[in-house]
């Protein structure tokens, strides 16, 4: 049976070059970077070299980068750490969107439940886009954080981050209390411009396992002058913002994965593949694209299929060696419709009929043809089984 992996938005394979870069730090250069002896200093130098690699990628300063275990940890540190650091008499106001990753939504809910912040969840249009005018109307004197993801992980819509960042930078000049701007850039890293000054963001989080680094490593960009209260107590690692002995092999692997990103080469290849896939799948009657038709990441194809439940389709495609997703992997065990599709006001009869195909740099045209052929067969089979109304 042929095996085709079209679920890169959930996770990616570890690139062989990344694994090669990591291996010495499991066996030879295994020292604790907090120790003064030669093995400890080898490890410390590897961390700082990796930090410089990330700083160059974001065009930031190396001491503005800290390593974490995941985007989720980075997001928790941003939202909880910033609100705690403000120490204001009046409750600070946070603005986010209804279609954020659960790491953002649940963290914001946590702050609300404890009475630490008021949160506004911006609506989106039918394409999953945040309206800048809605954001402008929502800002109050107590607004201190705006958190909008760069690319939605379920439908691939690209948010107008540059425009939001430019607006916030402008109004901050006339405010006593700065509004900090955070983005979850996880799905954007491999394909979009993530320079922090280009986006005008103060905080940027991401994880490694979507860009061919291993699971269990992430990072956070923190603009100089942004104060956070650390959420993990212990030692003084990572500029006293993240206690715990650093995961040196994974940090090295993350930096290697970053260095291998080639937006132009891989972006054009993946864009061509997804266009071919999209064009062919949309020829099947009753299949519709979700997300923005133009302002979308090149690797994500998200669909709703009439009269076919996504779970049944996912399992039958899996039986044929095809890996796709019915929704975000972080939410798939909830057996509830996607909060993203609900916010986009997708018709209720289609909320459980969604599939996401997400491609990577190693996928091929041959795989596209194999997936299209099996997709058509599975849709036809399931529709024949569906009860006639």
Residue pairs with C-beta under 8 A, 6 or more apart in sequence:
1 320
1 321
2 320
2 321
2 370
3 321
3 323
4 321
4 322
4 323
4 363
4 367
4 370
4 371
5 13
5 323
5 360
5 363
6 322
6 323
6 324
6 357
6 358
6 359
6 363
6 367
6 371
7 323
7 324
7 325
7 329
7 356
7 358
8 210
8 299
8 358
8 359
8 360
9 153
9 187
9 210
9 299
9 300
9 325
9 356
9 358
10 325
10 328
10 329
10 358
11 209
11 210
11 215
11 329
12 209
12 210
12 211
12 212
12 360
13 212
13 360
13 362
14 212
14 213
14 214
14 253
15 212
15 213
15 256
15 257
15 260
17 256
17 260
18 212
18 213
18 214
18 253
18 256
18 257
18 260
19 253
21 252
21 253
21 255
21 256
22 214
22 249
22 250
22 252
22 253
22 256
23 249
25 43
25 46
25 248
25 249
25 252
26 249
29 39
29 42
29 43
29 46
29 248
30 39
30 43
30 248
31 37
31 38
31 39
31 40
31 41
31 42
31 43
32 39
32 40
32 43
32 245
33 40
33 41
33 43
33 44
33 46
33 47
33 245
33 246
33 248
34 40
34 44
34 235
34 237
34 245
35 41
43 246
43 248
46 248
46 251
46 252
47 67
47 246
47 248
47 251
48 62
49 255
50 67
50 251
50 252
50 254
50 255
51 62
51 65
51 67
51 255
52 62
53 255
53 258
53 259
54 60
54 62
54 65
54 219
54 221
54 254
54 255
54 258
55 61
55 62
55 64
55 65
57 194
57 258
57 261
58 65
58 194
58 195
58 196
58 204
58 221
59 195
59 196
59 197
59 198
60 196
60 221
60 223
61 224
63 224
63 239
64 221
64 222
64 223
64 224
65 219
65 220
65 221
65 222
66 219
66 220
66 222
66 238
66 239
66 241
66 242
67 217
67 218
67 219
67 238
67 242
67 246
67 247
67 251
67 254
68 74
68 77
68 205
68 217
68 218
68 219
68 220
68 238
68 242
69 216
69 217
69 218
69 247
70 207
70 215
70 216
70 217
70 218
71 101
71 103
71 184
71 186
71 205
71 206
71 207
71 218
72 103
72 207
72 218
73 218
74 205
74 206
74 207
74 218
74 219
74 220
75 101
75 103
75 104
75 107
75 182
75 184
75 205
76 103
76 107
76 231
77 220
77 228
77 230
77 231
77 241
77 242
78 145
78 147
78 182
78 203
78 205
78 220
78 228
79 94
79 104
79 107
79 108
79 111
79 145
79 147
79 182
80 107
80 110
80 111
80 229
80 231
81 228
81 229
81 230
81 231
81 241
82 144
82 145
82 180
82 203
82 226
82 227
82 228
83 92
83 94
83 111
83 116
83 117
83 144
83 145
84 116
84 228
84 229
85 227
85 228
85 229
86 92
86 144
88 142
88 144
90 142
91 115
91 116
91 117
91 118
91 142
92 116
92 117
92 118
92 142
92 143
92 144
92 145
93 117
93 118
93 119
93 120
93 140
93 142
93 143
93 144
94 108
94 111
94 117
94 118
94 119
94 120
94 143
94 144
94 145
94 146
94 147
95 119
95 120
95 122
95 135
95 138
95 139
95 143
95 145
95 146
95 147
96 104
96 105
96 108
96 119
96 120
96 121
96 122
96 146
96 147
96 148
97 121
97 122
97 123
97 124
97 130
97 148
97 149
97 159
97 343
98 121
98 122
98 123
98 124
98 339
98 343
99 124
99 128
99 149
99 152
99 154
99 339
99 340
99 343
99 344
100 147
100 148
100 149
100 184
101 149
101 153
101 184
101 186
101 328
101 330
102 328
102 330
102 331
103 184
103 330
104 147
104 149
104 184
105 121
105 339
108 117
108 119
108 121
108 147
109 119
111 117
111 119
112 118
112 119
118 142
120 138
122 130
122 131
122 134
122 135
122 138
122 148
123 131
123 134
123 343
124 130
124 131
124 343
124 344
125 131
125 344
126 344
126 345
127 157
127 291
127 292
127 293
127 295
127 344
128 152
128 155
128 157
128 290
128 291
128 292
128 340
128 343
128 344
129 157
129 159
129 160
129 292
129 295
130 148
130 159
130 160
130 164
132 160
132 163
132 164
132 167
135 146
135 164
135 167
136 167
139 171
139 179
141 177
142 177
143 179
144 177
144 178
144 179
144 180
145 179
145 180
145 181
145 182
146 164
146 168
146 179
146 180
146 181
146 182
147 181
147 182
147 183
147 184
148 159
148 161
148 164
148 181
148 182
148 183
149 159
149 183
149 184
149 185
149 186
149 187
150 158
150 159
150 161
150 183
150 184
150 185
150 186
150 187
150 188
150 192
150 194
150 199
151 157
151 158
151 159
151 185
151 186
151 187
151 188
151 192
151 296
151 297
151 300
152 159
152 187
152 291
152 340
153 186
153 187
153 300
153 328
154 302
154 327
154 328
154 338
154 340
154 341
154 354
154 356
155 290
155 291
155 292
155 296
155 300
155 302
155 340
155 341
155 344
155 356
156 187
156 291
156 292
156 296
156 297
156 299
156 300
156 301
156 302
157 291
157 292
157 295
157 296
158 188
158 192
158 292
158 295
158 296
158 297
161 183
161 199
161 201
162 198
162 199
162 200
164 181
165 181
165 199
165 200
165 201
166 200
168 179
168 181
168 200
169 200
171 179
172 178
172 179
180 202
180 203
180 226
181 200
181 201
181 202
181 203
182 201
182 202
182 203
182 204
182 205
183 199
183 201
183 203
183 204
183 205
184 205
184 206
185 192
185 194
185 204
185 205
185 206
186 205
186 206
186 207
186 210
187 210
187 297
187 299
187 300
188 194
188 297
189 206
189 210
189 211
189 258
189 261
190 210
190 211
190 261
190 263
190 266
190 267
190 299
190 361
191 263
191 266
191 267
191 270
191 297
191 298
191 299
192 263
192 297
193 199
193 263
194 204
196 204
196 221
196 223
201 221
201 223
202 222
202 223
202 226
203 220
203 221
203 222
203 223
203 226
204 220
204 221
205 218
205 219
205 220
205 221
206 218
206 219
207 217
207 218
208 214
208 215
208 216
208 217
208 218
208 219
208 250
208 253
208 254
208 257
209 215
209 216
209 217
211 257
211 258
211 261
212 257
212 260
213 250
213 253
213 254
213 256
213 257
214 250
214 253
216 247
216 250
217 247
217 250
217 251
217 253
217 254
218 254
219 254
222 228
222 241
228 241
230 240
230 241
230 242
230 243
232 242
232 243
232 244
233 243
234 243
234 244
235 243
235 244
235 245
236 243
237 243
237 244
237 245
237 246
238 246
266 361
267 298
269 361
270 298
270 299
270 359
270 360
270 361
270 363
271 298
273 359
273 363
273 364
273 365
273 368
274 298
274 299
274 300
274 301
274 357
274 359
276 365
276 368
277 301
277 357
277 359
277 368
277 371
277 372
278 289
278 301
280 368
280 372
281 287
281 301
281 303
281 357
281 372
281 375
282 288
282 289
284 305
284 375
284 376
284 379
285 306
286 305
286 306
286 307
286 308
287 303
287 304
287 305
287 306
287 379
288 303
288 304
288 306
288 350
289 301
289 302
289 303
290 302
290 303
290 304
290 341
290 344
290 346
290 354
291 300
291 302
299 358
299 359
299 360
300 356
300 357
300 358
301 356
301 357
301 358
301 359
302 354
302 355
302 356
302 357
303 354
303 355
303 356
303 357
304 341
304 346
304 350
304 353
304 354
304 355
305 313
305 353
305 354
305 355
305 379
306 350
306 353
307 353
307 382
307 383
307 386
308 353
308 379
308 382
308 383
308 386
309 352
309 353
309 382
310 326
310 327
310 352
310 353
310 354
310 355
311 326
311 352
312 382
313 326
313 355
313 378
313 379
313 382
314 324
314 325
314 326
314 355
316 378
316 381
316 382
317 323
317 324
317 371
317 374
317 375
317 378
320 374
320 378
322 370
322 371
322 374
324 355
324 356
324 357
325 332
325 355
325 356
325 358
326 332
326 354
326 355
326 356
327 338
327 340
327 354
327 356
328 338
328 340
331 338
331 339
337 351
337 352
338 351
338 354
341 350
341 351
341 354
342 351
346 354
357 371
